[in-house]
Amino acid sequence: MKLLSWNVRELGRTGKCRKIKQVLKERKIDMALLQETKKEVINSELVQSVWAGKKMEFVSVDSIGSAGGLLCIWNPEVFQLKNCCCNRNFIILAGSIFFSFNCVIVNVYGPNDPVGRKRVWDILVNLKSQFLDPWCLGGDFNEIKSISERKGCSRRDKGMREFNEMIEQLEVFDPPMCGRKFTWCHSQEGDRWSRLDRFLLNPEWVQTFNFKLWGLPRLVSDHCPIVLMEDERDWGPRPFKFISAWFMHPKFLSFVEQTWAALNVMGWARFRCLVKFKGLKSTLKRWNNEVFGNVKSKLKATENEVHALDIVAEVRALSADEVARKRELKGDAWKLSTMLERMWFQKSRLKWALLGDRNTSFFHAMARCRSNRIALCSILVGGNTVEEPIVIKDEVLKHFTNMFEEPLRVWPT
């Protein structure tokens, strides 16, 4: 699934339409959200001039004179439209992706004036109760979240605050952008930059799709296109990660001590340490699957057994053994619940006290967002952007090898 958002600053000239079509074709875009078409009438012929696929459906909002205008184009085999709602500043498309994932996709163009933007934010928040499926908002919001998203421009604290309030009320995430920092540049002087374009996602999108957000080169507009796409590249085996919840298992520390002592390795100190850590890692992976096990399924089984004893207690008095078993199960359920929460807390790294006791879907989404934010998706090598995992790994290894490698020296004997 690939979604593109682009403020194209007018769909008119043949050369511009051809360039837009080329970008959509090269990137194999499934849905395009275009802003500022500046066209009072949009017909199938115009849409065909920018859409690269053979099959298409579209919804548009005509501009008023040369101001505004919105266009959504998509492949009907990927997205199936069920309902829509439009006004001058947004198009809401309710439907499903691949006939399975029910969702709402919104093409947004924020007004230039702060009062108008606040009015649009309020309308979107009110419409959220009518379109209940997970939302994905993409477009030119004409606003920033923080002052770090602007360079060489005046700041508007009230506008930022209202924008962040809208994001909180819609309960959406702002995925980090790879490839560049800003999406808009003052076309004449080139000394003012802002991140005005973005995608905002409900947690269900993050759980369903492994999305990365990319900022593409600026071509035919002062806004660069942004693409939300799944990362299908093969990065090789997943690295080993130590789970802090393991410490809550009563036999974990003794198991580690016994494993470490049982690994007999001959050689110099650093070599012995390296080999023993490798052995401990493989043993911990096996222990995690066989002993520590699936915490979520164990918690569910424990809660079901407690529920069964509650049903029995409604009919007759529990025996002494049943009372003791129920007390033991409740203790186990509390420990397992704490383990599960600590596991997600470690992955999401959020302030626990501010976010309540249990919201695993929220923490799962935050863990995904954090993983995307710290991921090394591309690097610059000799002025060229490299995205292939094998090349990135080789260049990173080469960089640190050169950094830490000592030149060969002849020491006096």
C-alpha positions as CSV (number, residue, x, y, z in Angstrom):
1,M,0.0,0.0,0.0
2,K,1.5,3.4,-1.1
3,L,-0.2,6.7,-0.4
4,L,1.1,10.0,-1.8
5,S,0.2,13.5,-0.7
6,W,1.3,16.5,-2.8
7,N,0.5,20.2,-2.9
8,V,1.0,20.5,-6.7
9,R,0.3,24.3,-7.0
10,E,-2.0,23.9,-10.0
11,L,-2.9,21.1,-12.5
12,G,-2.7,22.9,-15.8
13,R,0.4,22.8,-17.8
14,T,1.0,19.7,-19.8
15,G,4.6,19.5,-18.7
16,K,3.7,19.6,-15.0
17,C,1.0,16.9,-15.4
18,R,3.5,14.7,-17.2
19,K,6.0,15.1,-14.4
20,I,3.4,14.3,-11.8
21,K,2.4,11.2,-13.7
22,Q,6.0,10.1,-14.0
23,V,6.4,10.3,-10.2
24,L,3.2,8.3,-9.5
25,K,4.4,5.7,-12.0
26,E,7.9,5.3,-10.7
27,R,6.8,5.1,-7.1
28,K,3.8,2.7,-8.0
29,I,1.4,4.8,-6.0
30,D,-2.0,3.2,-5.1
31,M,-3.7,6.5,-4.0
32,A,-2.8,10.1,-4.6
33,L,-4.0,13.0,-2.5
34,L,-3.4,16.3,-4.4
35,Q,-4.0,19.8,-3.0
36,E,-4.3,23.2,-4.7
37,T,-5.3,21.9,-8.1
38,K,-6.6,25.4,-8.9
39,K,-9.0,23.9,-11.4
40,E,-12.7,25.0,-11.4
41,V,-13.6,21.8,-13.3
42,I,-11.9,18.4,-13.0
43,N,-12.9,15.7,-15.5
44,S,-11.7,12.2,-16.4
45,E,-9.5,13.5,-19.1
46,L,-7.5,15.7,-16.7
47,V,-7.3,12.9,-14.2
48,Q,-6.0,10.5,-16.8
49,S,-3.2,12.9,-17.6
50,V,-1.7,12.6,-14.1
51,W,-2.7,9.0,-13.1
52,A,-0.3,6.3,-14.2
53,G,-2.5,3.2,-13.7
54,K,-5.0,1.6,-16.0
55,K,-7.8,1.5,-13.5
56,M,-8.8,4.5,-11.4
57,E,-11.5,6.2,-9.5
58,F,-11.5,9.8,-8.2
59,V,-13.2,12.4,-6.1
60,S,-12.5,16.1,-6.5
61,V,-13.4,19.5,-5.0
62,D,-13.4,22.3,-7.5
63,S,-11.4,25.4,-6.8
64,I,-13.0,28.9,-6.4
65,G,-11.3,30.8,-9.2
66,S,-7.6,30.1,-8.8
67,A,-7.7,29.3,-5.1
68,G,-7.8,25.8,-3.6
69,G,-9.0,22.6,-5.2
70,L,-8.6,19.0,-4.1
71,L,-8.3,15.7,-5.9
72,C,-8.1,12.1,-4.7
73,I,-7.3,9.4,-7.2
74,W,-6.9,5.7,-6.4
75,N,-6.7,2.2,-7.7
76,P,-10.1,0.5,-7.1
77,E,-8.5,-2.9,-6.7
78,V,-6.6,-1.5,-3.6
79,F,-9.2,0.9,-2.1
80,Q,-13.0,0.4,-2.3
81,L,-15.0,3.5,-1.6
82,K,-18.2,3.2,0.4
83,N,-19.0,6.8,1.5
84,C,-17.5,10.3,1.2
85,C,-17.9,13.8,2.6
86,C,-16.3,17.0,1.1
87,N,-15.9,20.7,1.6
88,R,-13.4,23.3,0.3
89,N,-10.7,22.2,2.7
90,F,-11.0,18.4,2.9
91,I,-12.3,15.2,1.2
92,I,-13.2,12.3,3.5
93,L,-13.2,8.9,1.9
94,A,-14.7,6.0,3.9
95,G,-14.0,2.5,2.5
96,S,-11.8,-0.5,2.8
97,I,-8.3,-1.5,1.7
98,F,-8.1,-4.8,-0.2
99,F,-11.7,-5.5,0.9
100,S,-10.5,-6.2,4.5
101,F,-9.2,-3.2,6.4
102,N,-12.1,-0.7,6.9
103,C,-10.7,2.8,7.2
104,V,-11.2,6.5,6.6
105,I,-8.7,8.5,4.4
106,V,-8.8,12.3,4.5
107,N,-7.2,14.7,2.0
108,V,-6.6,18.0,3.9
109,Y,-5.7,21.5,2.7
110,G,-5.5,23.9,5.6
111,P,-6.5,27.5,5.0
112,N,-3.9,30.2,5.0
113,D,-5.5,32.2,7.8
114,P,-5.4,30.9,11.4
115,V,-9.1,31.4,12.1
116,G,-10.0,29.4,9.0
117,R,-7.7,26.6,10.0
118,K,-9.2,26.4,13.5
119,R,-12.6,26.1,11.9
120,V,-11.5,23.2,9.8
121,W,-9.9,21.5,12.8
122,D,-13.1,21.7,14.7
123,I,-15.2,20.3,11.8
124,L,-12.8,17.3,11.5
125,V,-13.0,16.6,15.2
126,N,-16.8,16.7,15.0
127,L,-17.0,14.4,12.0
128,K,-14.8,11.8,13.7
129,S,-17.9,10.6,15.6
130,Q,-19.7,10.0,12.3
131,F,-16.8,8.1,10.6
132,L,-15.8,5.6,13.2
133,D,-13.2,3.5,11.3
134,P,-9.5,4.3,11.7
135,W,-8.4,7.6,10.2
136,C,-5.5,8.5,8.0
137,L,-5.2,12.2,7.3
138,G,-2.8,13.4,4.6
139,G,-2.2,16.8,3.0
140,D,-0.9,20.3,3.4
141,F,-2.0,21.4,6.8
142,N,-0.4,24.8,6.5
143,E,0.7,24.5,10.2
144,I,3.5,23.0,12.2
145,K,3.6,21.0,15.4
146,S,6.7,22.6,17.0
147,I,9.1,25.4,16.3
148,S,11.7,22.8,15.1
149,E,9.6,22.2,12.0
150,R,10.2,25.8,10.8
151,K,13.4,27.6,9.7
152,G,13.7,31.3,8.8
153,C,9.9,31.8,9.3
154,S,7.9,33.6,12.0
155,R,6.4,31.5,14.7
156,R,2.7,31.2,15.7
157,D,2.3,29.7,19.1
158,K,-1.5,29.8,19.1
159,G,-1.7,28.0,15.7
160,M,0.7,25.3,16.9
161,R,-1.2,24.8,20.1
162,E,-4.6,24.5,18.2
163,F,-3.0,22.0,15.7
164,N,-1.6,19.8,18.5
165,E,-5.0,19.9,20.3
166,M,-6.7,18.7,17.1
167,I,-4.1,15.8,16.8
168,E,-4.8,14.8,20.4
169,Q,-8.6,14.9,20.0
170,L,-8.4,12.8,16.8
171,E,-6.0,10.4,18.6
172,V,-3.6,10.2,15.7
173,F,0.1,9.7,15.4
174,D,2.5,11.8,13.4
175,P,5.0,9.3,11.8
176,P,8.6,10.7,11.4
177,M,9.7,11.6,7.9
178,C,12.7,9.9,6.3
179,G,14.8,11.5,3.6
180,R,14.4,15.2,4.5
181,K,13.3,17.5,7.3
182,F,11.0,20.1,5.6
183,T,8.3,19.8,3.0
184,W,8.0,23.4,1.9
185,C,10.5,26.0,0.8
186,H,10.1,29.6,-0.3
187,S,10.6,29.1,-4.0
188,Q,12.2,32.5,-4.8
189,E,14.7,33.0,-1.9
190,G,15.1,29.5,-0.6
191,D,15.8,30.7,2.9
192,R,12.5,29.8,4.5
193,W,11.6,26.2,5.3
194,S,8.6,24.5,7.0
195,R,7.2,21.0,7.4
196,L,3.6,21.8,6.4
197,D,2.8,18.5,4.8
198,R,2.3,15.2,6.7
199,F,0.3,12.1,7.3
200,L,-1.5,11.5,10.6
201,L,-2.6,8.0,11.5
202,N,-4.8,6.3,14.1
203,P,-3.1,3.4,16.0
204,E,-4.9,0.7,14.0
205,W,-3.0,1.8,10.9
206,V,0.3,1.4,12.6
207,Q,-0.6,-2.0,13.9
208,T,-1.8,-3.2,10.4
209,F,0.9,-1.7,8.1
210,N,4.6,-1.4,8.6
211,F,4.6,2.2,7.2
212,K,7.5,4.5,6.6
213,L,7.0,8.1,5.6
214,W,9.4,9.5,2.9
215,G,9.9,13.0,1.7
216,L,10.7,13.1,-2.1
217,P,12.6,15.7,-4.1
218,R,10.9,19.0,-4.8
219,L,10.1,19.1,-8.5
220,V,7.2,21.1,-9.9
221,S,6.0,22.9,-6.8
222,D,7.4,24.6,-3.7
223,H,6.0,21.6,-1.8
224,C,7.7,18.2,-2.0
225,P,5.6,15.1,-2.4
226,I,5.5,12.8,0.6
227,V,4.8,9.0,0.3
228,L,3.5,6.7,3.0
229,M,4.6,3.2,2.1
230,E,5.3,-0.2,3.6
231,D,9.0,-1.0,4.0
232,E,9.3,-4.3,2.2
233,R,13.1,-4.4,2.2
234,D,15.0,-7.3,3.7
235,W,17.3,-6.1,6.5
236,G,18.4,-9.6,7.5
237,P,18.0,-11.3,10.9
238,R,16.5,-9.3,13.7
239,P,19.0,-8.2,16.4
240,F,18.8,-9.7,19.9
241,K,17.1,-7.5,22.5
242,F,17.1,-8.0,26.2
243,I,13.6,-7.8,27.8
244,S,13.6,-6.2,31.3
245,A,10.4,-8.2,32.2
246,W,12.6,-11.4,32.3
247,F,13.8,-10.2,35.7
248,M,10.3,-10.8,37.1
249,H,10.6,-14.6,36.5
250,P,11.7,-16.2,39.8
251,K,14.3,-18.5,38.2
252,F,15.7,-16.1,35.6
253,L,18.8,-14.9,37.5
254,S,19.8,-18.4,38.6
255,F,19.3,-19.7,35.1
256,V,21.7,-16.9,33.7
257,E,24.3,-17.7,36.4
258,Q,24.2,-21.5,35.6
259,T,24.4,-20.9,31.9
260,W,27.3,-18.5,32.2
261,A,29.2,-20.9,34.5
262,A,28.6,-23.9,32.2
263,L,30.1,-22.1,29.2
264,N,33.8,-23.2,29.3
265,V,35.9,-21.3,26.8
266,M,39.6,-21.2,26.4
267,G,41.5,-18.2,25.1
268,W,42.2,-14.6,25.8
269,A,39.8,-12.6,28.0
270,R,37.9,-10.6,25.3
271,F,37.5,-13.7,23.1
272,R,36.1,-15.8,26.1
273,C,33.7,-13.0,26.9
274,L,32.5,-12.7,23.3
275,V,31.9,-16.5,22.9
276,K,30.1,-16.7,26.2
277,F,27.8,-13.8,25.4
278,K,27.0,-15.5,22.1
279,G,26.2,-18.7,23.9
280,L,24.1,-16.9,26.5
281,K,22.1,-15.1,23.8
282,S,21.1,-18.3,22.0
283,T,20.2,-19.9,25.3
284,L,18.1,-17.0,26.4
285,K,16.2,-17.1,23.1
286,R,15.4,-20.7,23.7
287,W,14.5,-20.1,27.3
288,N,12.2,-17.2,26.3
289,N,10.2,-19.5,24.0
290,E,10.1,-22.6,26.2
291,V,10.0,-21.3,29.8
292,F,9.1,-17.6,29.8
293,G,6.6,-18.4,27.0
294,N,3.8,-16.3,25.5
295,V,2.9,-14.0,28.4
296,K,-0.3,-12.8,26.7
297,S,-1.7,-16.3,26.3
298,K,-0.7,-17.3,29.8
299,L,-2.5,-14.2,31.2
300,K,-5.6,-15.1,29.2
301,A,-5.6,-18.7,30.4
302,T,-5.2,-17.5,34.0
303,E,-8.0,-15.0,33.8
304,N,-10.3,-17.6,32.3
305,E,-9.6,-20.0,35.2
306,V,-10.3,-17.2,37.7
307,H,-13.6,-16.5,35.8
308,A,-14.5,-20.2,36.0
309,L,-14.0,-20.2,39.8
310,D,-16.2,-17.1,40.0
311,I,-19.0,-18.9,38.2
312,V,-18.7,-21.8,40.6
313,A,-18.8,-19.4,43.6
314,E,-22.1,-18.0,42.4
315,V,-23.7,-21.5,42.7
316,R,-22.0,-22.9,45.8
317,A,-19.4,-22.0,48.4
318,L,-15.8,-22.7,47.3
319,S,-13.8,-25.3,49.0
320,A,-10.6,-24.5,50.9
321,D,-8.5,-25.8,48.0
322,E,-10.5,-23.7,45.5
323,V,-10.1,-20.6,47.6
324,A,-6.4,-21.1,47.8
325,R,-6.2,-21.8,44.0
326,K,-8.2,-18.6,43.3
327,R,-5.8,-16.6,45.5
328,E,-2.8,-18.1,43.7
329,L,-4.3,-17.4,40.2
330,K,-5.0,-13.8,41.1
331,G,-1.4,-13.3,42.1
332,D,-0.2,-15.0,38.9
333,A,-2.5,-12.8,36.8
334,W,-1.1,-9.6,38.5
335,K,2.5,-10.8,37.8
336,L,1.7,-11.7,34.2
337,S,-0.1,-8.4,33.6
338,T,2.8,-6.5,35.0
339,M,5.3,-8.4,32.8
340,L,3.2,-7.7,29.7
341,E,3.0,-4.0,30.5
342,R,6.7,-3.7,31.2
343,M,7.5,-5.4,27.8
344,W,5.4,-2.8,25.9
345,F,6.7,0.0,28.1
346,Q,10.3,-0.9,27.2
347,K,9.4,-0.9,23.5
348,S,7.5,2.3,23.6
349,R,9.6,4.2,26.2
350,L,6.7,6.4,27.4
351,K,6.1,7.9,30.8
352,W,4.1,5.2,32.4
353,A,2.4,7.4,35.1
354,L,0.9,9.7,32.5
355,L,-0.8,7.0,30.4
356,G,-2.6,4.7,32.8
357,D,-2.2,1.0,33.5
358,R,-3.1,-0.9,30.4
359,N,-3.5,0.1,26.8
360,T,-1.6,-2.5,24.8
361,S,-2.8,-1.3,21.4
362,F,-1.6,2.2,22.2
363,F,1.8,1.0,23.3
364,H,2.1,-1.3,20.3
365,A,1.5,1.6,18.0
366,M,4.0,3.8,19.9
367,A,6.6,1.0,19.7
368,R,6.1,0.9,16.0
369,C,6.4,4.7,15.7
370,R,9.6,4.7,17.8
371,S,11.0,1.9,15.7
372,N,10.3,4.0,12.6
373,R,11.8,7.1,14.1
374,I,15.1,5.6,15.0
375,A,15.4,3.4,11.9
376,L,18.3,4.0,9.6
377,C,16.4,3.9,6.3
378,S,18.8,5.7,4.0
379,I,22.3,7.3,4.1
380,L,24.2,9.8,2.0
381,V,27.3,8.3,0.3
382,G,29.3,10.7,-1.9
383,G,26.3,13.0,-2.2
384,N,24.0,10.2,-3.3
385,T,21.1,8.8,-1.3
386,V,21.5,5.0,-0.7
387,E,18.4,3.0,0.3
388,E,19.4,-0.7,-0.3
389,P,19.9,-2.6,3.0
390,I,23.0,-4.4,1.8
391,V,24.8,-1.2,0.6
392,I,23.8,0.6,3.8
393,K,25.2,-2.2,6.0
394,D,28.5,-2.2,4.0
395,E,28.9,1.6,4.2
396,V,28.2,1.7,8.0
397,L,30.7,-1.1,8.6
398,K,33.3,0.7,6.4
399,H,32.7,4.0,8.2
400,F,33.2,2.5,11.7
401,T,36.1,0.3,10.6
402,N,37.9,3.4,9.3
403,M,37.0,5.3,12.5
404,F,38.3,2.7,15.0
405,E,41.1,1.0,13.0
406,E,44.5,1.8,14.2
407,P,47.4,2.2,11.7
408,L,50.0,-0.6,11.8
409,R,52.8,0.5,14.0
410,V,56.2,-1.1,14.6
411,W,56.9,-1.2,18.3
412,P,60.5,-1.3,19.7
413,T,61.5,-4.6,21.0
